[in-house]
Every structure is written in C-alpha cells, then in structure tokens.
Amino acid sequence: MDILPDPLNDRVAECPPPPNRPLRRDLLFPTGELTNADYRVLREHLSKEGKLDKSSFIEIIEQTTNLFRSEPNLLTLQDPVTIVGDIHGQYYDLMKLLDIGGPPDNRKYLFLGDYVDRGSFSIEVITYLYIHKIRHPTTFLMIRGNHECKSLTSFFQFRDECLYKYDIEVYDRIMDSFSCMPIACLVNKKFLAFHGGISPQLIRVDDISRIDRFVEIPRHGLFCDILWSDPIDNEEGKMQDDFAPNSSRGCSWYYGSDSVNIFLKRNGLLSIIRAHEVQLEGFRMHKWNGKTEFPSVITIFSAPNYCDVYRNKGAILKLDNNVLNILQFKNAAHPYLLPKFMDLFTWSIPFVIEKTLEILKAILKKKPKEIENLEEDSNIISEAMKQAAEERKNKLKNKIKSVSRMLKMFQTLRCENELIVKLKSICHDNKIPRGLLLEGKSAIETFMQAKELDKENEMFRE
C-alpha cells in the first residue's frame, strides 16, 4: 500500500507506518534453508507490524507441524532452561521476556502453552516462535495450552486475526499444528510441567504418554484435565476431597495439597510447574507443605498487563543447576489497535451518532412550544389540538427521554472510547452491558477493577 501524499507537509507522523510489503524471502532465509532463518530481521519486521507472504508462512507452519508430530506426548529436558507461561498474543512482551531469559541460540526454552487469543498479535507470536522451533528443534520446546484449539480461537479473536491478516487456510494450518503439539514435559526428572494440572486419572507420569493428543481438546478426561485443571485457591491447599469440580472453568477439576503430594511422592517428583492462571506478580508459589518447604505447585504467567487491563506483572522461571529463579517484568509498549481490528470509519460512528442525537433532541424539545403557539393562533384546529395535546406531549416526553438516554450512552462511548475498547477485549462476545454505559464513567472504572468481568471468558467452550 502506497503512502498517501501530503501536499501541505503538515501531517504529524507519530509513528512510522507498517511495512507495505511482506518480508522478502531472501532476507528471511539468506541461505534458502528454513533452519537458517534470520530471526533478527524477522523480529524487526514483525515489530513494525509487518508480515510474511502467505506461501512462506505456510511453509514455516508445515515444517513446525512435522516437528511437533515427531515428538512424544511427554518431553524430557535437562537444565539450564527458561520456562515461560501464557503469552496470549502479546508479541512485544514476548520480545522482552526473550531478552530477559536469554537468546534461544544458547539457551533452552520450554513454553507452557496459550500462545494466542486475548492479545492482538498472535500471528506475530506464532511466526516468531515457530521460526525458533525450526532453528532449535530439540532445545526450543513448546507444549499445548487450553487455547490451542478451534473452539476457543473461534470464540476469542485468533480466528478473526487470521482472516484479517491472511485467510482461513492459514487458520486451518495453524489449528493442525496445535493438534500435534506435545502436552507435558519432565524437567530434570524432578519437575513435571504442563499447562493446567493433575487429574484423578493421572496416576503415573507415564499415563500421559498413552493419551491420543492429535485431536480437539475434549471436555472430560485426562487430556482435558492436563490443560484445564487448577490448584485450589487457598493458602493451605486443603479440600474436603482430593478433587472437586472446577466451577470457574465449567470443566475439569480443582486439586489440593493432598492429591498433589500423593502424586509427587508416587512418581518421585519435587514439584509441578504450570501456567493457565493470571497472577498479580506473574507467578505464585503454592507452599502447601509449609513456608520453609519447596512449593508443591508453581504457577507462571508471562503476559504482563493481561488484556491491557489487569496491570499484572509477567514472569519467567529460570532453572540452572537445580536452582530456581523467578524473573519478573512489566509490559512493553505496543501499537494501538481497535477491537476486532475495527477500521477508522466504524470507530468514528459514535461521534456522528452523538451529534445526530443532539440535533434530534433539540428538535423534539422545541416541538411542544410550537404546538402551543399553533393552538393560540389557530381557532380552526384548536378543539382538535386540545384533545390530542396531552397525548402528544406525553409521547414527545417519552421520545425525549429515550433520546436523552441514547445520547448519554453515546457520549459515554465517545468520551470514554479508549476505556470502552479495553473493556470490550475482556467482555463476552466483545459487547458491554448497556446498563454500564448509562451509568457513565464512574461505573466503568468500578467495573474494570472487578475481576468478575472476565470470569465467563475462563470457561470451557464447545
């Protein structure tokens, strides 16, 4: 796309425009081999909101899919390693965590899933991670999260992002690659890492190897639980039973200290490392066996300022010589995008509607006075007007009230547009309750602070 002319030389460019063409193949693959991709050139190009041509991207997806397919359900890894939690389409934060964690050329990485959805740069995340997977197939490991499935990527915006930046074929190819991802990793033979947690059906670690992972994630069973279960949210990890139905997810289980300790002891493990839940500090140590004991469960979440509203930190876990270190980081700046990749014309509609409603309200308010004048000046229709006056006035009052309510809604939309955009990103189906808009800015700010808003989005989707 060519840049529009600026004949008066008065346009203020706050940021450079995205590249108007895909990255040339000879720049990305200087030797012609995918294994020698120039990731530095790719990083710079993607950071400018550029993209690859479709054929090159599909080639990358296909080769990565073949690598995933050749790996077992349960990977094994020795430190030193950097372990990363949820990324959720936050490409610019991914670049920051890779700088903190160390370059993949000389550092092992284990990603615990949830690469897409919620953020607006999931394509960039997948592109960059897949390139590194091709470059380092045995030391750059990626396992599947609960968002790596068709149901959630269709419910959230990853499918829309694929259609906006490429097409349905690219989306289908990426879904195929997700279905081939491994689902767990054993680190140093002491730490079991997966996305969600344990299951009543998980007796031995080897049970993971018997799962048929090349399918959509089911609503029940061991495969579902590994990706969807959560630790119980209390300091002691105590539960009435070993497992309880997970009401916040609509599937799978909560697990507590008793079930975890039994599992760890039976399998000779030290701890479980998982992701799946946003944490204010980016991590949480579930020290269910006492403050001085090693945590039974460690939760890592690597998407800071999740959904651009949570204001949480991100964290990664570095394991070196069996010594565990947590590194926290704050969110990086990213280009501003409208929800669901909305265009500027659609964005401007609330401004136009507000002015239209102001005009309509002014006309309706003036009408009753005109009617009264007409009644005084015209003896011919005075009797008829008297009979209809009260009814018309009531109707006009109702119309004015309705227009006033609509006007307030659209004034809120216009004045708090940026805040509304952030709220839409965590509201079900990108829609905000109408009553919230009528209450104005103070209600929105109160509503934003409540984590309850995002609860529905944490549920299983079919």
N, C-alpha and C positions, 0 to 999 in steps of 0.2 A: 504494500500500500504506500503510495507516494504521499509525502508531507504536503499539506495544503499551503498555498502561497500566503505570504504575509506582506502585502504591498505597502502598508504603512509602517512596518517594522516596529509595531507597538505591542506585539503579543508577548506575554510574560510566560516563559517556559520554566515551570517549577521543577520539572524532572524530564529527562530525555525520553523520547518516545520509544516503545519496544522495537526491536529489530523488525524490519518489514519483510524479511525473507527467512526461511528456515536455515539452520546452520548447515553450511556446505559439508558434504560427506568427506571430502578430502581433508578438511580441517579437523573433523571429529575423529576420523580414522586415517591418520597420516601414512600408515604402512598398509592400509587396506584391510587390516585384521581387527575384528571386534575386540579381541583380547588386549590390543594395544591402543585402545581409545584414549584420546587426550582429555582426561576428566577436568583439567584446569580450564581448557577452552569451553567445555560443556558447562561448567559451573558458572563462568562469566556470562555465557549466552543465556542460560536459564534465569540467572539473577536479574537480567534485563527484561524478563518476561518473553524471551524468545522460545522457540520450539524447534523440534526436528521435523524433517519431512516424514510423511506417513510411512513410506517404504523402509526407511532406516529405523524408525521407531518399532515397527512390526518385527523387523529382523532382530532387534535387541530383545523384544518380548519373547520371541520364539526361542532364542538361544538360552535365555534365562529360564524359561519354562522347562526346557530339556534338562538343565542343571538341577532344578527343583525335583523333577521327576526321577532323576537318578539317585537322589538322596533318600535315606531311610526316614521313617516316621520320627525316630529318636536319634538326634545328632549327638556326637560326643566332642568335647572340646577341652583343651588344657589352657590355663592362663599362661601369659598375660592376655587379658581380654577386657574389652569395654562392652558393657551390657546396656542396651537402650530400650526404653519403654515406648509408649504410644507417641506417634508423630502427628497423625491426623492432618495431613496435607499442609503442614506448616514448614514449607521448604526453607525459608530464611532462618528459622530456628534450627533446622537440620544442619545447615551450613555452620551455624555457631557451635552446635554440640560436637560436630566432627573436628572443628578446630580445637575444642577443649579436650576431646577424647583422644586425639592423636590421628595422624594421617593413616588411612587404610593400607597404604603401601607397606607400612612396617608395624601395623597394629591389628590384632584380631578384633572382630566385631561380632556381636550377637544382638540381633534386633528381635523384639518380642511381639511384633505384630501391630495392627491398627496403623497402617501407613496412610490410609486415605480417609475421606469424609471429614466433615466439620470445617476444615480449612479449605481455602480456595486454590491451593497449589499442589494438589495431589498428583497431577500428571508430572509435574516437575520432580516431586519426591520419588515417584516410581522410576522415572527416567534416570535420575542420578544414582539411586540405589542399585538398579539393575545393571548399570554400566560397571559399578564396582563389583557386583556379584560376578560378572563375566571376567573381570580382571583378576579377581581373587576368589575363585570358586570354593576353596577349602578353608579360607580364613575369614571370609565375609559371609556370615550366616544369617539367614532370615527365616523366621518361623511365622506361622499363620496366627492372626488375631481374629476376633469375632466379626470385625468389619470387613474382612476379606471374603465377602460372599455377595451374591446377587441381591438378596433381599434388603440388606442394609445399604448397599451402594445405590440401590434404586430409591429407597426411602429418603436417604440423605442426598447430597449433591454430586457424588462422584460420577454417576452416570450422566448427569447433566453437564458436568465439566468435560467429560469425554466427547459428548456430542457437540459442545461448544468449541472445543479445541481441535477435535478430529472428527470421528464418526462412530457409528455403532459397531463397526468391525473392530476398531481398536479396543472398545469397551469389552467386547466378547473375548478378544485375545487376552486381555489382562485378567478377565474372570477365569479363563482357563489356566493361566499361570498361578492365580491364587489357589485354585483347587489342587495344585501339585505341590504346594509348599509343605515342608516338614511341620510338625506340630509341637515338638518339645526338644530340649537339649540337656544333656547331662554334662555339667561343668566340673572338672577336677574330680569326678566320681563322687562328689560330696554335695553338689548343688543341683537341684532339678529346676530347670527354667521352662516355663511355658506362659501363655498369655493370662489364663484365668486362675485355675487352681485344681485341687484334687476332687475326687468323686467317690461316692460309695462303691462304684465298680472298679476303682483303681486300687488293686491290692498290691501288686508288684509293678515296679517300673517297666518291666518287660511287657506288661499288658498294653502299653502304648503302641508297641510295635505291631500288635495284631489289629489295630484299627484300620478300616478302609477309609483313607483320608481323601481319595480322589473324587469327592462328591461335595454337594452343597452341605453346609453345616446343619445337622438335624436339630430338632427341638428337645430331644431327650437322648440319654445315653452318655457313654464315656467321652465320645468325641465332642459332644456339646459341652459337657462339664469342664473339660480341659480349657476350653476357650471362654466359658461364660461364668463359672462359679466365683464366689467372693469369700474372703475371710469375714467372720462376724465382726461387727463394729463395736467392740468394747475392749477395755484395757486388759482384762484377764483372759479373753477368748473363751469364756465359759458359755456353754449351751446346755439345754436340757437333754438334747440328743446329740449324737455325733454329727449329724447333718440335719439341716432344716430347709424347707422350700425357700427359694430365693425370690421373695415378693418384689424386690426392686427391679429384677430383670424379667420377670414373667416366665422364667425357665431356670433349670439347674438348681444349685444348692448354695447355702451358706455352710462354711465349715469352721470349726473352732479348734481350741488348743488340744483337746483330747484326740480328735481324729487326725490332726496333723502330727502330733507326737507319736501316735501309733504307727502311722505311715512312715515317718522318718526312721524310727527305730527298726521297723521291719525290713527296710531297704538299706540300712546303714548310711543314711544321708544326714547332713548337717542342717540344711535349710532349703526352703522353697523360694525361688525368685520369680516374681510375676509382675504384670503390668495391670491394665484394664480399668483402673480407677484413678481419677484425678486427685491429686494431693496438693494441699496448700504449699508445702515446702518442696514438692517434686518427688518426695519419697516418704515411706513410712516403715518403721521397724516394728514389727509385731512381736514384742518381747513378752510372750505369754508365759514363759517359764521363769520370769523374774528379771529385774532391771540389769542384773550383772551377767545374765546368761546371753548366749548368742541368739538373735531373733529367729524364731521358728519360720516366719514368713517375712519376706522383704518385698514391698511394692515400689516399683519405679515408674514414674510418669514423666515423659520427656517433651511434653508440649506446653511451654510456658504461656501464661495468659490465654488459656484454653478458650476457644471460640471468641477470642478478643474481649471477653467479659469477666473471666474468672479471676484474673490478676494473681494467678499462682506462679510459683517458680517451676522451672523444669529441672530435671536431674538425670544424671547417668551414673552408672556403677562401674568402677574400675577395680579389677581383681588382678593383683600382682603377687606372685609367690604366696598364695593363700591369704594375702592381706587385702581387705576390702575397704575401698574408699568411695565416698559419695561426693560427686561434684555437682554443685547447683549452678544454674544460670538463669538470667532473665530473658524476656522475649526480645527478639530483634525487630527492627522496623521492617515493614513490608509494604508493597504498593497497595494503594487503596482500591478496593473493588466493591461494587454494589452487589447486593444479594442475588443469587441465581444468575450472575453475570448480566444483570439488567443494563440496558442501554440508557444513554443520557435523556432521550426523549421520554421514555417511561418514567425515569426518575423525576422529570420536571412536571409531570401531570398534577401532583398535589398542589403546586404553586398556581397552576391555571385554574384548577377547580376552586381553590380558595377565593380567588378574585371573582370568579363567576358567581359563587355563592354570596359574596358580599354585595354584588350588584342585585341579585335576586332578593336578598333580604331587604335591601333599601327600597326596592320597588314594592314589595309586599307591605312594608311598614307604612308607606305613603298612601296606599290604596284606600284604607278606611276614611281618611280625611277627604279624599276626592269624592268618596261616596256621600259623605255628609254634606259637602258643598253642593253636590248634584241634587240632593234632596231639598235643600233650601231654595235653589234656583229654578227647579222644575216642578210645577204643580201637576203636570200631566202624569208623571210616574211616581209622585210622592207616596200614594197609597200602596202601590206595589212594592216600593222600596222599603217602606216601613215594615211590611210583612216579612220581607227577606233579609232585612238589615241585620237582625240579631243572629240569624243562622249564618249569614255570610261572614259576619265579624268573628264568630266562633271558629268557622272554618279557616279564616285568614290567620287567626291567632295560633291555631294548631299548625298551620303551614309555617308561620314564622318561628314557632318553637322547634319544628323539625329542621328547618334550615339553620337555625342557630346551633342546634346540636351538631349537625353536619359540619357547619363552619368551624366549631370548636375542634372537632376531630381533625379536620384538615389543617387547621392552624397548628395543632399539635404535631401532625405529620410533617409540616413544613419546618417549624421551628426546631423540632427535635429529630430531624430526619436522620442524622448520623446515629443517634441513640436508638432509634427505631430499627435501623439496619442491623445493629448489633443484636438487638432483641430478636429480630426475625431469624437470625442464624441459630438460635437455640430454642425457638418455638416450634411446636409441631407443625409440619407442613408449611413452614415459613409464614405463618399467619399469627397475628397478635389479637388477643381478645378485645372485642370492640369496647367493652366497658373500661378497659385500661386507658384507651385513648381519650375517652370522655372525661376521665379524672385528671388528665393533664400530666405535667412534668413530674410533680412530686410523687405521684403514684407509680410512674415508670421507674424512678430511681429506687423506690422502695421495692418494687417488683424485681428489679435487676439484682438486688442484693440477695434475694431468696434463691437458694439452690433448688428449691422445689420446682422452679420453672423448667429445669432440664430433666426432671425425673422420667417423664414419658419417653424421652429420646434414648434412655438407657435400656429400654425393654427389647426383648426378642421380637423380630419381625419375620413374617412368613410371606 
